[in-house]
Structures are given as C-alpha cells and as structure tokens.
C-alpha cells in the first residue's frame, strides 16, 4: 500500500517534471516572453481610436456609427451588442460583401470582439482599412465589457 | 465489455487532454492572456503556469497509455486538473467576470454550461480511474 502510494507520487512528480522540461525546451520560460499587450496598446500603435463602454452605450443609443462584430458568426448568434452586424474577420471574404453597400469611405464604424485580449477587432479594422474604410474605431472591452 | 469501457474512457480523456494541451501550445500568448483573465494567479505566475499546464495535459494524455503506475499518476493529475479548472470557472462566474474560458481555442464567453461540461468530464475521469484500478 505504502509502496503503491510512493510509486504513484513518483509518477506524478515525473509527469510534472516532464511538463516543466518540455515548457523550458520549447521556450516557455524565455525572458522575452511577455503577456500580450492590452488591445488598447496595440490600437494606439496602429493609430486606432478607442471607445469605452460608456461611449459605446451612447453610440448604440444615438445610432451614430455602424457597429461591427468581428467574432465568428456562431459567437455573434449567441449574443451581440444591439444593432451590431456580424463581419467575422476569420471569414472576411464572405462576411464583408453583404454589408459593403451600407458603407462609404468615411463611414463611422465601431468594431469589437470578445474583449481586451482578443485581436479579431483590430484585425478587422486592418482589413477595413485595406478595403478603403479607414474610419473604424475600436471598442476595446468588447462583449466582456458590454456584459459587465 | 469490462475491458472495453475503461479503455474507452482512457481514450476519451487522453484525446481531450492531448487536444486541449496541443491547441494551447499553438498560441501560448493567447493562453497566457486567458489565464490572466481568470484573475486568480499573481501576475508573476501567469506566464510559468501557462507554459507548464499545456505540457502537463499532453504528458498526462500520453501517460494514460503506459504502465499502470504511470496511468494511476496520470488519472490523479487529470482529476486534480479538472477539479481546479471547474473551481476556477465557478469562481469567475460568481465574480461576474465575462471572459472566454480559454480551454480549447474557443473565444466564446464562459457560461455555467462550461462548468457542467467540466463536471461531466470530471465524472468520466473518476469513473476511468476507478475502472482502471479494477482492470
């Protein structure tokens, strides 16, 4: 009984050591590894204006911007910000054409995704810029902030 | 039947843990951000934990197919991890933090359904462990 227990514990320690070594070999403890910067930091680097939840509520109430949801269609279908339209960046070629007729070059757009750690919204803003629509701002807090 | 059932459970759990670990390794930074989002660990621990955890999942998945002492250790780790993951999710939902679970590459916001899914996996893990002991 005692022997079985110590064998099991030894096995557990071995698995943990194997995991630590694997992480180490694959660069998991590299000093260069840092938490990804907040979406607002990346947005600032790209020159994208950001809005907070209060401003987002005003935008929704006033209808001043077209609101684009950059997440997947299934995530959008499970819940989204009122009046938002789904433009999944993962499926941009198919999701963008249906909303393109509603846009004009300086159209005020606001884009969001899940929250401050997802980058789908920034990727969509990039794609929109490439398509000739530079007027998109970012709602950094996304669905996480909206649901809070 | 008596041999098929524990093997099926082993297969299920090993595929789940291997896939779960593998998908996290594909984007360690995103996983680190997910771990950070749970707001349970001091920031100094977020990166090391997020680096080790996926590998522990993978090694546990592999260890389920080696000799019995290792299998027992793997079952204990898997059960422990599932308990920790479930408690972490409950804690997040009770604190009203809206984040995605970061479990298998999904960006969908966490709900109580995720806790339920975890509990099912936990039950399967306990059953697998028990049946493996018998076998």
Interface residues (C-beta under 8 A of the other chain):
Chain A: X4 X7 X8 X9 X10 X11 X12 X14 X15 X16 X18 X19 X20 X22 X23 X26 X28 X29 X33 X34 X35 X36 X71 X72 X74 X75 X78 X79 X113 X114 X115 X117 X118 X120 X143 X144 X145 X147 X148
Chain B: X25 X28 X29 X30 X32 X33 X34 X36 X37 X43 X46 X47 X48 X50 X51 X52 X53 X54 X55 X56 X58 X59 X60 X63 X69 X70 X72 X73 X74 X76 X77 X96 X97 X98 X99 X100 X107 X108 X109
